[in-house]
Amino acid sequence: MTTKTKITDKFHIWTVGCQMNVADSQRVDVGLKRLGLDEEKNIEDADIVVLNTCVVRQSAEDTATGLLGKLAKQKKRKSTFICVTGCMVESTTKTLAERFPQVDLWAKPQDTPKIIENIADFLDLSSDGCVENLIPEKSKFTEFVPIVQGCDKFCTFCVIPYRRGRETSKPMDQIFDEIKQLVDNGTKEVTLLGQNVDSYGHDLNPKMDLSDLMHNIHDISKLLRIRFLTSHPNDMSIKLINTIKDLPKVCKCINLPFQAGSNRILANMRRGYTRDQFLRKIDQIRNIIPDVTLTTDLIVGFPGETELDFLDSINLLKEVNFDKVHVAAYSERKGTFAFRQIEDDIPQKTKRERLNEVNKLQDTVQNNLNSKYLNKFYEVLIEGKNRDKYYGRTEGDKLVYVENLNETFIGQILKTRIIDFSPYSLIAEKN
């Protein structure tokens, strides 16, 4: 690895969207620092601006385009290199490029080396040694590690397969080496990432799966926790469930999106399972891992969703009692099957009402679940400080604020006793 002499130009990376985007931005950050650039916290003062975008929700895309408008004005005042990456960038960017001619580079999510090389050319620098093995020299205590890109499911509402492509797995030895280096640099916990992380390895030769990968990295010394996101119900195998149960470092926390509780809506979404099949999968998981933490994703207001369809979703939430629900109102995404073939016929007012109803119900569910933690003991990995409180997470991904700590505890796993709770977090004291 080569680190360039420090120069006066500074960069700013703006990131929105999923954990995969966060991981991609971290790697761009490493490459730009190797060029010799310093990070600038304020976007308006940066000489290099990288926007890492998301199109899963219209609001994220609107925010990015609004920011591009501001950067166009900024570019008139000072020389600024503007790069747009992430899921707003398609194989062809003609329409976007015509709308935003001030952008210097459009780069697909997998094109991190291209971003570094183009910025190096702009600054008349050499990128030799700056685009390989883009791993932070000083890691955070928790890090995201992408293991599979893209998705082959083609749910009718989802634009990801069109923007990130088909599923492509990273070789196991490459993942092992990356995690080993992160751990050597200070990481205690890794989260294995994929749009459909359970599909890992099916495209490799020889074929392997997420269970094999978990066993492979489990023996890395000083790695304390392994998480993974996000799963598809059809790919959550009994083998994987047993692996989660058997390996001590793998957190007993599973995010399993159901997206809708109505069989009719599930079929229109092309999710590939029925309500009963999803509930049987939940039963399988809880029978094998009784203390599992379960979270989920839900879309309300999908085209054609009647009050009875929505009630099916509400009743499923009540039946399962998820520890957390990520709920979103349906948003048309250009290029998807739903955009082309299904009219978005649910009024925004109705979508908002359904969204609020789910959140209100889930607040009650989470408050009841969190009350059961009171006066019990849990290990918490302290991640940082928010205002005047130090926080971390349990193995089950519960957010915990721990009283009477100082910065020396960051990065440690502490045994704590829960002394208070809310629907969203726990409060603890060091035991």
Buried (B, 14 or more C-beta within 10 A) or exposed (E): EEEBEEBEBBBBBBBBBBBBBBBBBBBBBBBBBBBBBBEBEEBBEBBBBBBBBBBBBEEBBEBBBEBBEEBBEBBEEEEBBBBBBBBBBBEEBEEBEEEBEBBBBBBBBBBBBBBBBBBBEBBEBEBEEBBEEBBBEEBBBBBBBBBBBBBBBBBBBBBBBBBBBEBEBBEBEEBBEBBBBBBEBBBBBBBBBBBBBBBBBBBBEEEBBBBBBBBBBBEBEEBBBBBBBBBBBBBBBEEBBEBBBBBEBBBBBBBBBBBBBBBBBBBBBBBBBEBEBBBEBBEBBBEBBEEBBBBBBBBBBBBBBEEEBBEBBBEBBEEBEBBBBBBBBBBBBEEBBBBEEBEBEBEEEBBEBBBEBBEEBBEEBBEEBBEEBEEEEBBBBBBBBEEEEBBBBBBBBBBBBBEEBEEEBBBBBBEBBBBBBBBEBBBBBBE
